Amino acid sequence: MIKMEGGAWLADTIKSLVERGIPVCAHLGLTPQSVNVFGGFKVQGRDDIQAQKMIQDAQILEHLVHNYLS
């Protein structure tokens, strides 16, 4: 299994991996491997816009993985 940190912008990469039978675990929110990108451990999705973006990203990735595993 490959752990990937990020949202919908990873959809093409995740699709490619899943099509080849490689399981993917996508992480949203707290992303420890990306801590330096965000300038430290920070809570993500605190305001309504960020929260909605995280929900949309999660739904896109869930749908993508579900379609290829079914």
PyMOL Python script that loads the backbone (N, CA, C, O; Angstrom):
from pymol import cmd

cmd.read_pdbstr("""\
ATOM      1  N   MET A   1       0.842  -1.172   0.000  1.00  0.00           N
ATOM      2  CA  MET A   1       0.000   0.000   0.000  1.00  0.00           C
ATOM      3  C   MET A   1       0.892   1.243   0.000  1.00  0.00           C
ATOM      4  O   MET A   1       1.912   1.311   0.686  1.00  0.00           O
ATOM      5  N   ILE A   2       0.466   2.209  -0.792  1.00  0.00           N
ATOM      6  CA  ILE A   2       1.176   3.482  -0.870  1.00  0.00           C
ATOM      7  C   ILE A   2       0.341   4.531  -0.150  1.00  0.00           C
ATOM      8  O   ILE A   2      -0.853   4.678  -0.415  1.00  0.00           O
ATOM      9  N   LYS A   3       0.980   5.258   0.763  1.00  0.00           N
ATOM     10  CA  LYS A   3       0.321   6.369   1.448  1.00  0.00           C
ATOM     11  C   LYS A   3       0.668   7.640   0.690  1.00  0.00           C
ATOM     12  O   LYS A   3       1.838   7.933   0.441  1.00  0.00           O
ATOM     13  N   MET A   4      -0.368   8.391   0.326  1.00  0.00           N
ATOM     14  CA  MET A   4      -0.157   9.647  -0.388  1.00  0.00           C
ATOM     15  C   MET A   4      -0.850  10.761   0.377  1.00  0.00           C
ATOM     16  O   MET A   4      -1.989  10.610   0.819  1.00  0.00           O
ATOM     17  N   GLU A   5      -0.164  11.865   0.528  1.00  0.00           N
ATOM     18  CA  GLU A   5      -0.726  13.005   1.229  1.00  0.00           C
ATOM     19  C   GLU A   5      -1.151  14.057   0.223  1.00  0.00           C
ATOM     20  O   GLU A   5      -0.334  14.578  -0.536  1.00  0.00           O
ATOM     21  N   GLY A   6      -2.428  14.359   0.227  1.00  0.00           N
ATOM     22  CA  GLY A   6      -2.917  15.378  -0.682  1.00  0.00           C
ATOM     23  C   GLY A   6      -4.368  15.143  -1.030  1.00  0.00           C
ATOM     24  O   GLY A   6      -5.016  14.250  -0.485  1.00  0.00           O
ATOM     25  N   GLY A   7      -4.866  15.945  -1.933  1.00  0.00           N
ATOM     26  CA  GLY A   7      -6.268  15.883  -2.286  1.00  0.00           C
ATOM     27  C   GLY A   7      -6.499  15.491  -3.725  1.00  0.00           C
ATOM     28  O   GLY A   7      -5.790  14.661  -4.292  1.00  0.00           O
ATOM     29  N   ALA A   8      -7.515  16.113  -4.301  1.00  0.00           N
ATOM     30  CA  ALA A   8      -7.944  15.764  -5.649  1.00  0.00           C
ATOM     31  C   ALA A   8      -6.848  15.959  -6.689  1.00  0.00           C
ATOM     32  O   ALA A   8      -6.878  15.322  -7.742  1.00  0.00           O
ATOM     33  N   TRP A   9      -5.891  16.821  -6.413  1.00  0.00           N
ATOM     34  CA  TRP A   9      -4.807  17.046  -7.375  1.00  0.00           C
ATOM     35  C   TRP A   9      -3.986  15.770  -7.592  1.00  0.00           C
ATOM     36  O   TRP A   9      -3.215  15.693  -8.548  1.00  0.00           O
ATOM     37  N   LEU A  10      -4.141  14.777  -6.725  1.00  0.00           N
ATOM     38  CA  LEU A  10      -3.447  13.491  -6.888  1.00  0.00           C
ATOM     39  C   LEU A  10      -4.280  12.459  -7.649  1.00  0.00           C
ATOM     40  O   LEU A  10      -3.851  11.317  -7.810  1.00  0.00           O
ATOM     41  N   ALA A  11      -5.455  12.850  -8.113  1.00  0.00           N
ATOM     42  CA  ALA A  11      -6.392  11.891  -8.716  1.00  0.00           C
ATOM     43  C   ALA A  11      -5.775  11.111  -9.873  1.00  0.00           C
ATOM     44  O   ALA A  11      -5.954   9.895  -9.941  1.00  0.00           O
ATOM     45  N   ASP A  12      -5.068  11.754 -10.771  1.00  0.00           N
ATOM     46  CA  ASP A  12      -4.476  11.034 -11.910  1.00  0.00           C
ATOM     47  C   ASP A  12      -3.451  10.005 -11.451  1.00  0.00           C
ATOM     48  O   ASP A  12      -3.400   8.894 -11.977  1.00  0.00           O
ATOM     49  N   THR A  13      -2.640  10.376 -10.473  1.00  0.00           N
ATOM     50  CA  THR A  13      -1.622   9.458  -9.954  1.00  0.00           C
ATOM     51  C   THR A  13      -2.282   8.282  -9.254  1.00  0.00           C
ATOM     52  O   THR A  13      -1.897   7.133  -9.471  1.00  0.00           O
ATOM     53  N   ILE A  14      -3.275   8.562  -8.415  1.00  0.00           N
ATOM     54  CA  ILE A  14      -3.969   7.495  -7.691  1.00  0.00           C
ATOM     55  C   ILE A  14      -4.689   6.580  -8.671  1.00  0.00           C
ATOM     56  O   ILE A  14      -4.655   5.360  -8.516  1.00  0.00           O
ATOM     57  N   LYS A  15      -5.329   7.147  -9.666  1.00  0.00           N
ATOM     58  CA  LYS A  15      -6.019   6.345 -10.676  1.00  0.00           C
ATOM     59  C   LYS A  15      -5.046   5.394 -11.355  1.00  0.00           C
ATOM     60  O   LYS A  15      -5.350   4.216 -11.541  1.00  0.00           O
ATOM     61  N   SER A  16      -3.891   5.898 -11.720  1.00  0.00           N
ATOM     62  CA  SER A  16      -2.886   5.081 -12.389  1.00  0.00           C
ATOM     63  C   SER A  16      -2.422   3.927 -11.493  1.00  0.00           C
ATOM     64  O   SER A  16      -2.286   2.793 -11.953  1.00  0.00           O
ATOM     65  N   LEU A  17      -2.186   4.220 -10.232  1.00  0.00           N
ATOM     66  CA  LEU A  17      -1.735   3.177  -9.304  1.00  0.00           C
ATOM     67  C   LEU A  17      -2.813   2.118  -9.084  1.00  0.00           C
ATOM     68  O   LEU A  17      -2.535   0.920  -9.129  1.00  0.00           O
ATOM     69  N   VAL A  18      -4.052   2.574  -8.844  1.00  0.00           N
ATOM     70  CA  VAL A  18      -5.152   1.650  -8.568  1.00  0.00           C
ATOM     71  C   VAL A  18      -5.445   0.775  -9.786  1.00  0.00           C
ATOM     72  O   VAL A  18      -5.748  -0.409  -9.636  1.00  0.00           O
ATOM     73  N   GLU A  19      -5.359   1.342 -10.985  1.00  0.00           N
ATOM     74  CA  GLU A  19      -5.574   0.558 -12.208  1.00  0.00           C
ATOM     75  C   GLU A  19      -4.559  -0.573 -12.325  1.00  0.00           C
ATOM     76  O   GLU A  19      -4.833  -1.599 -12.947  1.00  0.00           O
ATOM     77  N   ARG A  20      -3.406  -0.386 -11.735  1.00  0.00           N
ATOM     78  CA  ARG A  20      -2.347  -1.396 -11.794  1.00  0.00           C
ATOM     79  C   ARG A  20      -2.361  -2.325 -10.585  1.00  0.00           C
ATOM     80  O   ARG A  20      -1.440  -3.118 -10.389  1.00  0.00           O
ATOM     81  N   GLY A  21      -3.414  -2.218  -9.779  1.00  0.00           N
ATOM     82  CA  GLY A  21      -3.573  -3.112  -8.649  1.00  0.00           C
ATOM     83  C   GLY A  21      -2.798  -2.715  -7.404  1.00  0.00           C
ATOM     84  O   GLY A  21      -2.632  -3.530  -6.496  1.00  0.00           O
ATOM     85  N   ILE A  22      -2.325  -1.491  -7.345  1.00  0.00           N
ATOM     86  CA  ILE A  22      -1.557  -1.032  -6.188  1.00  0.00           C
ATOM     87  C   ILE A  22      -2.508  -0.273  -5.266  1.00  0.00           C
ATOM     88  O   ILE A  22      -3.058   0.753  -5.665  1.00  0.00           O
ATOM     89  N   PRO A  23      -2.712  -0.755  -4.047  1.00  0.00           N
ATOM     90  CA  PRO A  23      -3.609  -0.060  -3.130  1.00  0.00           C
ATOM     91  C   PRO A  23      -3.029   1.277  -2.677  1.00  0.00           C
ATOM     92  O   PRO A  23      -1.821   1.422  -2.489  1.00  0.00           O
ATOM     93  N   VAL A  24      -3.916   2.240  -2.510  1.00  0.00           N
ATOM     94  CA  VAL A  24      -3.507   3.594  -2.127  1.00  0.00           C
ATOM     95  C   VAL A  24      -4.311   4.031  -0.912  1.00  0.00           C
ATOM     96  O   VAL A  24      -5.521   3.814  -0.842  1.00  0.00           O
ATOM     97  N   CYS A  25      -3.633   4.646   0.036  1.00  0.00           N
ATOM     98  CA  CYS A  25      -4.277   5.276   1.181  1.00  0.00           C
ATOM     99  C   CYS A  25      -3.971   6.764   1.085  1.00  0.00           C
ATOM    100  O   CYS A  25      -2.827   7.183   1.261  1.00  0.00           O
ATOM    101  N   ALA A  26      -4.999   7.558   0.805  1.00  0.00           N
ATOM    102  CA  ALA A  26      -4.807   9.001   0.670  1.00  0.00           C
ATOM    103  C   ALA A  26      -5.106   9.671   2.003  1.00  0.00           C
ATOM    104  O   ALA A  26      -6.121   9.386   2.638  1.00  0.00           O
ATOM    105  N   HIS A  27      -4.227  10.550   2.413  1.00  0.00           N
ATOM    106  CA  HIS A  27      -4.388  11.271   3.672  1.00  0.00           C
ATOM    107  C   HIS A  27      -4.682  12.735   3.415  1.00  0.00           C
ATOM    108  O   HIS A  27      -4.001  13.394   2.628  1.00  0.00           O
ATOM    109  N   LEU A  28      -5.701  13.231   4.087  1.00  0.00           N
ATOM    110  CA  LEU A  28      -6.066  14.642   4.048  1.00  0.00           C
ATOM    111  C   LEU A  28      -5.936  15.192   5.465  1.00  0.00           C
ATOM    112  O   LEU A  28      -5.972  14.431   6.431  1.00  0.00           O
ATOM    113  N   GLY A  29      -5.791  16.480   5.589  1.00  0.00           N
ATOM    114  CA  GLY A  29      -5.732  17.085   6.919  1.00  0.00           C
ATOM    115  C   GLY A  29      -4.316  17.083   7.456  1.00  0.00           C
ATOM    116  O   GLY A  29      -3.433  17.735   6.899  1.00  0.00           O
ATOM    117  N   LEU A  30      -4.096  16.347   8.543  1.00  0.00           N
ATOM    118  CA  LEU A  30      -2.754  16.262   9.117  1.00  0.00           C
ATOM    119  C   LEU A  30      -1.894  15.405   8.202  1.00  0.00           C
ATOM    120  O   LEU A  30      -2.151  14.215   8.022  1.00  0.00           O
ATOM    121  N   THR A  31      -0.886  16.016   7.633  1.00  0.00           N
ATOM    122  CA  THR A  31      -0.033  15.325   6.659  1.00  0.00           C
ATOM    123  C   THR A  31       1.424  15.439   7.107  1.00  0.00           C
ATOM    124  O   THR A  31       2.134  16.350   6.680  1.00  0.00           O
ATOM    125  N   PRO A  32       1.874  14.514   7.972  1.00  0.00           N
ATOM    126  CA  PRO A  32       3.199  14.639   8.583  1.00  0.00           C
ATOM    127  C   PRO A  32       4.365  14.684   7.600  1.00  0.00           C
ATOM    128  O   PRO A  32       5.365  15.347   7.877  1.00  0.00           O
ATOM    129  N   GLN A  33       4.269  14.003   6.468  1.00  0.00           N
ATOM    130  CA  GLN A  33       5.381  14.049   5.519  1.00  0.00           C
ATOM    131  C   GLN A  33       5.475  15.396   4.816  1.00  0.00           C
ATOM    132  O   GLN A  33       6.506  15.724   4.229  1.00  0.00           O
ATOM    133  N   SER A  34       4.413  16.165   4.873  1.00  0.00           N
ATOM    134  CA  SER A  34       4.392  17.488   4.230  1.00  0.00           C
ATOM    135  C   SER A  34       4.509  18.621   5.246  1.00  0.00           C
ATOM    136  O   SER A  34       4.212  19.772   4.927  1.00  0.00           O
ATOM    137  N   VAL A  35       4.933  18.308   6.448  1.00  0.00           N
ATOM    138  CA  VAL A  35       4.958  19.295   7.526  1.00  0.00           C
ATOM    139  C   VAL A  35       5.775  20.533   7.151  1.00  0.00           C
ATOM    140  O   VAL A  35       5.401  21.646   7.522  1.00  0.00           O
ATOM    141  N   ASN A  36       6.855  20.367   6.440  1.00  0.00           N
ATOM    142  CA  ASN A  36       7.688  21.515   6.075  1.00  0.00           C
ATOM    143  C   ASN A  36       7.036  22.389   5.007  1.00  0.00           C
ATOM    144  O   ASN A  36       7.301  23.589   4.941  1.00  0.00           O
ATOM    145  N   VAL A  37       6.200  21.805   4.186  1.00  0.00           N
ATOM    146  CA  VAL A  37       5.491  22.572   3.159  1.00  0.00           C
ATOM    147  C   VAL A  37       4.522  23.560   3.815  1.00  0.00           C
ATOM    148  O   VAL A  37       4.366  24.691   3.357  1.00  0.00           O
ATOM    149  N   PHE A  38       3.878  23.115   4.890  1.00  0.00           N
ATOM    150  CA  PHE A  38       2.879  23.938   5.564  1.00  0.00           C
ATOM    151  C   PHE A  38       3.470  24.762   6.703  1.00  0.00           C
ATOM    152  O   PHE A  38       2.738  25.491   7.374  1.00  0.00           O
ATOM    153  N   GLY A  39       4.750  24.665   6.932  1.00  0.00           N
ATOM    154  CA  GLY A  39       5.388  25.456   7.984  1.00  0.00           C
ATOM    155  C   GLY A  39       5.133  24.931   9.376  1.00  0.00           C
ATOM    156  O   GLY A  39       5.086  25.709  10.329  1.00  0.00           O
ATOM    157  N   GLY A  40       4.971  23.646   9.517  1.00  0.00           N
ATOM    158  CA  GLY A  40       4.736  23.031  10.827  1.00  0.00           C
ATOM    159  C   GLY A  40       3.412  22.288  10.839  1.00  0.00           C
ATOM    160  O   GLY A  40       2.662  22.290   9.863  1.00  0.00           O
ATOM    161  N   PHE A  41       3.149  21.653  11.969  1.00  0.00           N
ATOM    162  CA  PHE A  41       1.882  20.934  12.120  1.00  0.00           C
ATOM    163  C   PHE A  41       0.782  21.953  12.364  1.00  0.00           C
ATOM    164  O   PHE A  41       0.758  22.615  13.402  1.00  0.00           O
ATOM    165  N   LYS A  42      -0.123  22.077  11.409  1.00  0.00           N
ATOM    166  CA  LYS A  42      -1.213  23.035  11.521  1.00  0.00           C
ATOM    167  C   LYS A  42      -2.528  22.340  11.207  1.00  0.00           C
ATOM    168  O   LYS A  42      -2.605  21.465  10.345  1.00  0.00           O
ATOM    169  N   VAL A  43      -3.552  22.752  11.925  1.00  0.00           N
ATOM    170  CA  VAL A  43      -4.881  22.220  11.671  1.00  0.00           C
ATOM    171  C   VAL A  43      -5.338  22.710  10.308  1.00  0.00           C
ATOM    172  O   VAL A  43      -5.258  23.900  10.003  1.00  0.00           O
ATOM    173  N   GLN A  44      -5.816  21.783   9.496  1.00  0.00           N
ATOM    174  CA  GLN A  44      -6.317  22.114   8.162  1.00  0.00           C
ATOM    175  C   GLN A  44      -7.845  22.135   8.198  1.00  0.00           C
ATOM    176  O   GLN A  44      -8.459  21.449   9.015  1.00  0.00           O
ATOM    177  N   GLY A  45      -8.445  22.907   7.328  1.00  0.00           N
ATOM    178  CA  GLY A  45      -9.899  22.920   7.195  1.00  0.00           C
ATOM    179  C   GLY A  45     -10.623  23.661   8.303  1.00  0.00           C
ATOM    180  O   GLY A  45     -11.754  23.315   8.644  1.00  0.00           O
ATOM    181  N   ARG A  46      -9.997  24.658   8.859  1.00  0.00           N
ATOM    182  CA  ARG A  46     -10.623  25.394   9.969  1.00  0.00           C
ATOM    183  C   ARG A  46     -11.772  26.290   9.518  1.00  0.00           C
ATOM    184  O   ARG A  46     -12.780  26.410  10.213  1.00  0.00           O
ATOM    185  N   ASP A  47     -11.621  26.909   8.370  1.00  0.00           N
ATOM    186  CA  ASP A  47     -12.726  27.770   7.925  1.00  0.00           C
ATOM    187  C   ASP A  47     -13.616  26.992   6.965  1.00  0.00           C
ATOM    188  O   ASP A  47     -13.247  25.916   6.495  1.00  0.00           O
ATOM    189  N   ASP A  48     -14.778  27.539   6.680  1.00  0.00           N
ATOM    190  CA  ASP A  48     -15.770  26.836   5.864  1.00  0.00           C
ATOM    191  C   ASP A  48     -15.257  26.490   4.472  1.00  0.00           C
ATOM    192  O   ASP A  48     -15.529  25.403   3.962  1.00  0.00           O
ATOM    193  N   ILE A  49     -14.522  27.402   3.858  1.00  0.00           N
ATOM    194  CA  ILE A  49     -14.018  27.164   2.495  1.00  0.00           C
ATOM    195  C   ILE A  49     -13.014  26.008   2.492  1.00  0.00           C
ATOM    196  O   ILE A  49     -13.101  25.109   1.656  1.00  0.00           O
ATOM    197  N   GLN A  50     -12.065  26.035   3.426  1.00  0.00           N
ATOM    198  CA  GLN A  50     -11.081  24.953   3.508  1.00  0.00           C
ATOM    199  C   GLN A  50     -11.761  23.620   3.848  1.00  0.00           C
ATOM    200  O   GLN A  50     -11.409  22.579   3.293  1.00  0.00           O
ATOM    201  N   ALA A  51     -12.730  23.661   4.758  1.00  0.00           N
ATOM    202  CA  ALA A  51     -13.430  22.443   5.153  1.00  0.00           C
ATOM    203  C   ALA A  51     -14.175  21.841   3.956  1.00  0.00           C
ATOM    204  O   ALA A  51     -14.122  20.631   3.735  1.00  0.00           O
ATOM    205  N   GLN A  52     -14.860  22.678   3.195  1.00  0.00           N
ATOM    206  CA  GLN A  52     -15.582  22.187   2.021  1.00  0.00           C
ATOM    207  C   GLN A  52     -14.625  21.617   0.981  1.00  0.00           C
ATOM    208  O   GLN A  52     -14.940  20.616   0.338  1.00  0.00           O
ATOM    209  N   LYS A  53     -13.467  22.238   0.810  1.00  0.00           N
ATOM    210  CA  LYS A  53     -12.459  21.738  -0.131  1.00  0.00           C
ATOM    211  C   LYS A  53     -11.971  20.364   0.300  1.00  0.00           C
ATOM    212  O   LYS A  53     -11.811  19.473  -0.534  1.00  0.00           O
ATOM    213  N   MET A  54     -11.734  20.186   1.595  1.00  0.00           N
ATOM    214  CA  MET A  54     -11.289  18.881   2.091  1.00  0.00           C
ATOM    215  C   MET A  54     -12.358  17.815   1.879  1.00  0.00           C
ATOM    216  O   MET A  54     -12.046  16.682   1.511  1.00  0.00           O
ATOM    217  N   ILE A  55     -13.611  18.175   2.110  1.00  0.00           N
ATOM    218  CA  ILE A  55     -14.712  17.231   1.903  1.00  0.00           C
ATOM    219  C   ILE A  55     -14.804  16.851   0.429  1.00  0.00           C
ATOM    220  O   ILE A  55     -14.962  15.676   0.098  1.00  0.00           O
ATOM    221  N   GLN A  56     -14.707  17.842  -0.456  1.00  0.00           N
ATOM    222  CA  GLN A  56     -14.758  17.561  -1.896  1.00  0.00           C
ATOM    223  C   GLN A  56     -13.593  16.671  -2.319  1.00  0.00           C
ATOM    224  O   GLN A  56     -13.775  15.723  -3.083  1.00  0.00           O
ATOM    225  N   ASP A  57     -12.402  16.976  -1.823  1.00  0.00           N
ATOM    226  CA  ASP A  57     -11.232  16.154  -2.145  1.00  0.00           C
ATOM    227  C   ASP A  57     -11.447  14.718  -1.683  1.00  0.00           C
ATOM    228  O   ASP A  57     -11.160  13.776  -2.422  1.00  0.00           O
ATOM    229  N   ALA A  58     -11.948  14.550  -0.472  1.00  0.00           N
ATOM    230  CA  ALA A  58     -12.183  13.211   0.070  1.00  0.00           C
ATOM    231  C   ALA A  58     -13.201  12.453  -0.775  1.00  0.00           C
ATOM    232  O   ALA A  58     -13.028  11.263  -1.038  1.00  0.00           O
ATOM    233  N   GLN A  59     -14.257  13.134  -1.198  1.00  0.00           N
ATOM    234  CA  GLN A  59     -15.282  12.482  -2.018  1.00  0.00           C
ATOM    235  C   GLN A  59     -14.736  12.079  -3.381  1.00  0.00           C
ATOM    236  O   GLN A  59     -15.048  10.997  -3.879  1.00  0.00           O
ATOM    237  N   ILE A  60     -13.934  12.928  -3.980  1.00  0.00           N
ATOM    238  CA  ILE A  60     -13.330  12.614  -5.279  1.00  0.00           C
ATOM    239  C   ILE A  60     -12.431  11.382  -5.162  1.00  0.00           C
ATOM    240  O   ILE A  60     -12.514  10.465  -5.979  1.00  0.00           O
ATOM    241  N   LEU A  61     -11.578  11.370  -4.147  1.00  0.00           N
ATOM    242  CA  LEU A  61     -10.657  10.241  -3.986  1.00  0.00           C
ATOM    243  C   LEU A  61     -11.398   8.965  -3.624  1.00  0.00           C
ATOM    244  O   LEU A  61     -11.055   7.888  -4.111  1.00  0.00           O
ATOM    245  N   GLU A  62     -12.412   9.076  -2.772  1.00  0.00           N
ATOM    246  CA  GLU A  62     -13.207   7.906  -2.411  1.00  0.00           C
ATOM    247  C   GLU A  62     -13.885   7.324  -3.652  1.00  0.00           C
ATOM    248  O   GLU A  62     -13.858   6.112  -3.866  1.00  0.00           O
ATOM    249  N   HIS A  63     -14.482   8.176  -4.456  1.00  0.00           N
ATOM    250  CA  HIS A  63     -15.169   7.742  -5.676  1.00  0.00           C
ATOM    251  C   HIS A  63     -14.180   7.091  -6.649  1.00  0.00           C
ATOM    252  O   HIS A  63     -14.474   6.054  -7.244  1.00  0.00           O
ATOM    253  N   LEU A  64     -13.036   7.696  -6.799  1.00  0.00           N
ATOM    254  CA  LEU A  64     -12.011   7.177  -7.716  1.00  0.00           C
ATOM    255  C   LEU A  64     -11.578   5.772  -7.311  1.00  0.00           C
ATOM    256  O   LEU A  64     -11.561   4.864  -8.142  1.00  0.00           O
ATOM    257  N   VAL A  65     -11.234   5.592  -6.061  1.00  0.00           N
ATOM    258  CA  VAL A  65     -10.772   4.287  -5.586  1.00  0.00           C
ATOM    259  C   VAL A  65     -11.902   3.272  -5.644  1.00  0.00           C
ATOM    260  O   VAL A  65     -11.681   2.127  -6.039  1.00  0.00           O
ATOM    261  N   HIS A  66     -13.095   3.665  -5.260  1.00  0.00           N
ATOM    262  CA  HIS A  66     -14.232   2.744  -5.281  1.00  0.00           C
ATOM    263  C   HIS A  66     -14.520   2.237  -6.688  1.00  0.00           C
ATOM    264  O   HIS A  66     -14.776   1.047  -6.874  1.00  0.00           O
ATOM    265  N   ASN A  67     -14.480   3.123  -7.681  1.00  0.00           N
ATOM    266  CA  ASN A  67     -14.768   2.722  -9.054  1.00  0.00           C
ATOM    267  C   ASN A  67     -13.775   1.692  -9.579  1.00  0.00           C
ATOM    268  O   ASN A  67     -14.150   0.838 -10.383  1.00  0.00           O
ATOM    269  N   TYR A  68     -12.548   1.751  -9.154  1.00  0.00           N
ATOM    270  CA  TYR A  68     -11.539   0.846  -9.673  1.00  0.00           C
ATOM    271  C   TYR A  68     -11.383  -0.414  -8.837  1.00  0.00           C
ATOM    272  O   TYR A  68     -10.798  -1.391  -9.304  1.00  0.00           O
ATOM    273  N   LEU A  69     -11.895  -0.413  -7.610  1.00  0.00           N
ATOM    274  CA  LEU A  69     -11.799  -1.607  -6.781  1.00  0.00           C
ATOM    275  C   LEU A  69     -13.045  -2.472  -6.881  1.00  0.00           C
ATOM    276  O   LEU A  69     -13.021  -3.646  -6.511  1.00  0.00           O
ATOM    277  N   SER A  70     -14.128  -1.900  -7.379  1.00  0.00           N
ATOM    278  CA  SER A  70     -15.390  -2.636  -7.469  1.00  0.00           C
ATOM    279  C   SER A  70     -15.384  -3.603  -8.629  1.00  0.00           C
ATOM    280  O   SER A  70     -16.369  -4.306  -8.853  1.00  0.00           O
TER     281      SER A  70
END
""", "prot")
cmd.dss("prot")
cmd.show_as("cartoon", "prot")
cmd.util.cbc("prot")
cmd.orient("prot")
